[in-house]
């Protein structure tokens, strides 16, 4: 196949689109950042991409609630085409604000067409900006975390996070049971950072191709961005970072689907 094509959908208030663009490019995709208004005016354009990214930030100032206005815009103008992209096998990721958008659209965890989880105000009502260790669910169908699971040393699997509304809650116990039963809880923090149920910080849909997470892997693409950089051995720093592995896994999945 030709080089996989990636789309980063930016809009007013997003501030991680350049990092997400670079992540896709370093992973081997041809990526472009396009404003939501442009895509909204030509929804069929989505059909030409293999990977679609919703970056982090504070879209539209997070007025009303985090990601709410962007989610409403996407629902009104892009949702059928976004679902069609997912149906043909395109991979979709939402990071932080993008994760908030995907859950409001009902694309995650993908158990129904209506939202059944939410990302609410952090338990202590404070914006948190720090690093957190990540645990990967080895039984999850998530294709984005395949390579991340290969970092056996827990000290390497750390991502930065920065959010005020990242506490994952479920509509009811049955929803949580369904998520855990299907192993859609792809990523957890090793410690409780915001009060999320079961410390879940990343969800995938049943196909494993739609993924949302609160931490920012795109901010840790180089080893000198790792919080323990000066203490890591040359061998540990010889390969790609855990952050970049999220995106190389996705590009590999695209090529795998294409049979190349």
Buried (B, 14 or more C-beta within 10 A) or exposed (E): EEBBBBBBBBBBBBBBBBBBBBBBBBBBBBBEBBBBEEBBEEBEBBEEBBBBBBBBBBBBEBEEBBBBBBBBBBBEBBBEBBBBBBEEEBBBBBBBBBBBBBBBBBBBBBBEEEBBBBBBBBBEEEEBEEBBBBBBBEEBBBBBBBBBBEBEEEEBBBBBBBBBBBBBBBBEEEBBEBBBEBBBBBBBBEEEBBBBBEBBBBBBBBBBBBBBBBBBBBBBBBBEEBEEEEEBEEEBBEEBBBBBBBBBBBBBBBBEBEEE
